[in-house]
Amino acid sequence: MNKPKVPAFRPEAEEARWWDAHREEFDRILENAARHGRLKPLSPAKLLKRAEGSRVISIRLRQADLARLRRLAAQKGLPYQTYMKSLLHEALAREEKRRAG
């Protein structure tokens, strides 16, 4: 079974939509790999290495803003933290572009 080529993504929301659209296909690939003993568990060291690029933070938001964030994320079919990260990423890119231009 051939895996589809995973494209490069800019905003995280675009990536989330792509994975959602291809979920069943990758579920079949995963089930097939499990059936044939081709799954490889990740060691704790590999899991830690993957997490090095991220950091857990705490942020205070107005309840009304959090409610809006959750509502908009649900409309896009995304977890609200993922949607919030994509909004922040896009806003930072716009600000950098504005300051450079």
C-alpha atoms as an extended CHARMM CRD file, in Angstrom:
* protein
*
       101  EXT
         1         1  MET       CA              0.0000000000        0.0000000000        0.0000000000  PROA      1               0.0000000000
         2         2  ASN       CA              1.5540000000        3.2960000000       -1.1000000000  PROA      2               0.0000000000
         3         3  LYS       CA              1.4860000000        6.2200000000        1.3090000000  PROA      3               0.0000000000
         4         4  PRO       CA              0.3780000000        9.5550000000       -0.1240000000  PROA      4               0.0000000000
         5         5  LYS       CA              3.0500000000       12.2550000000       -0.1990000000  PROA      5               0.0000000000
         6         6  VAL       CA              2.6170000000       14.5980000000        2.7490000000  PROA      6               0.0000000000
         7         7  PRO       CA              2.9900000000       18.1700000000        1.4540000000  PROA      7               0.0000000000
         8         8  ALA       CA              4.8150000000       20.9860000000        3.2100000000  PROA      8               0.0000000000
         9         9  PHE       CA              2.4710000000       23.2630000000        5.1230000000  PROA      9               0.0000000000
        10        10  ARG       CA              2.6530000000       26.9190000000        6.1300000000  PROA      10              0.0000000000
        11        11  PRO       CA             -0.0650000000       27.5110000000        8.6900000000  PROA      11              0.0000000000
        12        12  GLU       CA             -0.7710000000       24.7510000000       11.1820000000  PROA      12              0.0000000000
        13        13  ALA       CA             -4.4990000000       24.9940000000       10.4100000000  PROA      13              0.0000000000
        14        14  GLU       CA             -3.7670000000       24.0060000000        6.7970000000  PROA      14              0.0000000000
        15        15  GLU       CA             -1.8570000000       20.9710000000        8.0290000000  PROA      15              0.0000000000
        16        16  ALA       CA             -4.6740000000       19.9940000000       10.3910000000  PROA      16              0.0000000000
        17        17  ARG       CA             -7.2020000000       20.1850000000        7.5520000000  PROA      17              0.0000000000
        18        18  TRP       CA             -4.9860000000       18.0120000000        5.2930000000  PROA      18              0.0000000000
        19        19  TRP       CA             -4.5080000000       15.3280000000        7.9450000000  PROA      19              0.0000000000
        20        20  ASP       CA             -8.2310000000       15.3570000000        8.7050000000  PROA      20              0.0000000000
        21        21  ALA       CA             -9.0420000000       14.8880000000        5.0150000000  PROA      21              0.0000000000
        22        22  HSD       CA             -6.6070000000       11.9350000000        4.7750000000  PROA      22              0.0000000000
        23        23  ARG       CA             -7.3880000000       10.3740000000        8.1770000000  PROA      23              0.0000000000
        24        24  GLU       CA             -9.0830000000        7.2110000000        6.8880000000  PROA      24              0.0000000000
        25        25  GLU       CA             -6.3140000000        6.5440000000        4.3980000000  PROA      25              0.0000000000
        26        26  PHE       CA             -3.6250000000        6.7670000000        7.0880000000  PROA      26              0.0000000000
        27        27  ASP       CA             -5.7500000000        4.7090000000        9.4850000000  PROA      27              0.0000000000
        28        28  ARG       CA             -5.7440000000        1.8930000000        6.8970000000  PROA      28              0.0000000000
        29        29  ILE       CA             -1.9730000000        2.2350000000        6.4400000000  PROA      29              0.0000000000
        30        30  LEU       CA             -1.4250000000        2.0910000000       10.2190000000  PROA      30              0.0000000000
        31        31  GLU       CA             -3.7340000000       -0.9110000000       10.6460000000  PROA      31              0.0000000000
        32        32  ASN       CA             -1.9640000000       -2.7200000000        7.8070000000  PROA      32              0.0000000000
        33        33  ALA       CA              1.4630000000       -2.0070000000        9.3370000000  PROA      33              0.0000000000
        34        34  ALA       CA              0.2580000000       -3.2550000000       12.7470000000  PROA      34              0.0000000000
        35        35  ARG       CA             -1.1730000000       -6.4040000000       11.1770000000  PROA      35              0.0000000000
        36        36  HSD       CA              2.1800000000       -7.1580000000        9.5260000000  PROA      36              0.0000000000
        37        37  GLY       CA              4.3840000000       -6.2740000000       12.5210000000  PROA      37              0.0000000000
        38        38  ARG       CA              5.9460000000       -3.1940000000       10.9280000000  PROA      38              0.0000000000
        39        39  LEU       CA              5.2440000000       -0.6800000000       13.7260000000  PROA      39              0.0000000000
        40        40  LYS       CA              8.2600000000        0.6410000000       15.6120000000  PROA      40              0.0000000000
        41        41  PRO       CA              7.7640000000        2.0030000000       19.1340000000  PROA      41              0.0000000000
        42        42  LEU       CA              9.4560000000        5.2680000000       20.0270000000  PROA      42              0.0000000000
        43        43  SER       CA             11.9120000000        5.2210000000       22.8880000000  PROA      43              0.0000000000
        44        44  PRO       CA             11.5660000000        7.7810000000       25.7040000000  PROA      44              0.0000000000
        45        45  ALA       CA             14.6960000000        9.5040000000       24.3440000000  PROA      45              0.0000000000
        46        46  LYS       CA             13.1500000000        9.8840000000       20.8770000000  PROA      46              0.0000000000
        47        47  LEU       CA              9.9180000000       11.2050000000       22.3610000000  PROA      47              0.0000000000
        48        48  LEU       CA             11.8540000000       13.7990000000       24.3730000000  PROA      48              0.0000000000
        49        49  LYS       CA             13.8530000000       14.8300000000       21.3210000000  PROA      49              0.0000000000
        50        50  ARG       CA             10.6290000000       15.4270000000       19.3580000000  PROA      50              0.0000000000
        51        51  ALA       CA              9.2580000000       17.5870000000       22.1760000000  PROA      51              0.0000000000
        52        52  GLU       CA             12.3640000000       19.7870000000       22.3890000000  PROA      52              0.0000000000
        53        53  GLY       CA             11.0140000000       22.2320000000       19.8240000000  PROA      53              0.0000000000
        54        54  SER       CA              7.9880000000       23.0980000000       21.9570000000  PROA      54              0.0000000000
        55        55  ARG       CA              7.5530000000       24.5720000000       25.3830000000  PROA      55              0.0000000000
        56        56  VAL       CA              4.5250000000       24.5310000000       27.6390000000  PROA      56              0.0000000000
        57        57  ILE       CA              3.4690000000       28.0150000000       28.7480000000  PROA      57              0.0000000000
        58        58  SER       CA              0.6350000000       29.4950000000       30.7350000000  PROA      58              0.0000000000
        59        59  ILE       CA             -1.3840000000       32.4290000000       29.4800000000  PROA      59              0.0000000000
        60        60  ARG       CA             -4.3420000000       34.3050000000       30.9330000000  PROA      60              0.0000000000
        61        61  LEU       CA             -7.1990000000       35.0560000000       28.5420000000  PROA      61              0.0000000000
        62        62  ARG       CA            -10.4900000000       36.7990000000       29.0800000000  PROA      62              0.0000000000
        63        63  GLN       CA            -13.2550000000       34.2130000000       29.3090000000  PROA      63              0.0000000000
        64        64  ALA       CA            -15.0600000000       35.8520000000       26.3960000000  PROA      64              0.0000000000
        65        65  ASP       CA            -11.9330000000       35.5800000000       24.2080000000  PROA      65              0.0000000000
        66        66  LEU       CA            -11.4580000000       31.9310000000       25.1540000000  PROA      66              0.0000000000
        67        67  ALA       CA            -15.0940000000       31.2160000000       24.2950000000  PROA      67              0.0000000000
        68        68  ARG       CA            -14.6480000000       32.9110000000       20.8930000000  PROA      68              0.0000000000
        69        69  LEU       CA            -11.4350000000       30.9640000000       20.3180000000  PROA      69              0.0000000000
        70        70  ARG       CA            -13.1210000000       27.6560000000       21.0980000000  PROA      70              0.0000000000
        71        71  ARG       CA            -16.1360000000       28.4800000000       18.9160000000  PROA      71              0.0000000000
        72        72  LEU       CA            -14.0160000000       29.4660000000       15.9130000000  PROA      72              0.0000000000
        73        73  ALA       CA            -11.7440000000       26.4350000000       16.3550000000  PROA      73              0.0000000000
        74        74  ALA       CA            -14.7760000000       24.1310000000       16.4610000000  PROA      74              0.0000000000
        75        75  GLN       CA            -16.0790000000       25.6710000000       13.2350000000  PROA      75              0.0000000000
        76        76  LYS       CA            -12.7620000000       24.7600000000       11.6120000000  PROA      76              0.0000000000
        77        77  GLY       CA            -12.7390000000       21.2900000000       13.1930000000  PROA      77              0.0000000000
        78        78  LEU       CA             -9.5700000000       22.0090000000       15.1690000000  PROA      78              0.0000000000
        79        79  PRO       CA             -8.6040000000       21.7570000000       18.8350000000  PROA      79              0.0000000000
        80        80  TYR       CA             -8.5950000000       25.2680000000       20.2550000000  PROA      80              0.0000000000
        81        81  GLN       CA             -4.8970000000       25.1620000000       21.2470000000  PROA      81              0.0000000000
        82        82  THR       CA             -3.9310000000       24.2080000000       17.6920000000  PROA      82              0.0000000000
        83        83  TYR       CA             -6.0850000000       26.9970000000       16.3000000000  PROA      83              0.0000000000
        84        84  MET       CA             -4.6120000000       29.5030000000       18.7790000000  PROA      84              0.0000000000
        85        85  LYS       CA             -1.0580000000       28.4970000000       17.7930000000  PROA      85              0.0000000000
        86        86  SER       CA             -1.8830000000       28.9250000000       14.1100000000  PROA      86              0.0000000000
        87        87  LEU       CA             -3.3700000000       32.3880000000       14.7580000000  PROA      87              0.0000000000
        88        88  LEU       CA             -0.2980000000       33.4150000000       16.7430000000  PROA      88              0.0000000000
        89        89  HSD       CA              2.0530000000       32.0510000000       14.0780000000  PROA      89              0.0000000000
        90        90  GLU       CA              0.2290000000       33.9280000000       11.3050000000  PROA      90              0.0000000000
        91        91  ALA       CA              0.1140000000       37.1780000000       13.3160000000  PROA      91              0.0000000000
        92        92  LEU       CA              3.8510000000       36.9790000000       14.0400000000  PROA      92              0.0000000000
        93        93  ALA       CA              4.6280000000       36.3840000000       10.3600000000  PROA      93              0.0000000000
        94        94  ARG       CA              2.4660000000       39.3960000000        9.3670000000  PROA      94              0.0000000000
        95        95  GLU       CA              4.1770000000       41.5990000000       11.9660000000  PROA      95              0.0000000000
        96        96  GLU       CA              7.6530000000       40.5600000000       10.8120000000  PROA      96              0.0000000000
        97        97  LYS       CA              6.6840000000       41.2390000000        7.2020000000  PROA      97              0.0000000000
        98        98  ARG       CA              5.2000000000       44.6370000000        8.1110000000  PROA      98              0.0000000000
        99        99  ARG       CA              8.3430000000       45.6770000000       10.0040000000  PROA      99              0.0000000000
       100       100  ALA       CA             10.6510000000       44.4990000000        7.2290000000  PROA      100             0.0000000000
       101       101  GLY       CA              8.6830000000       46.1860000000        4.4700000000  PROA      101             0.0000000000
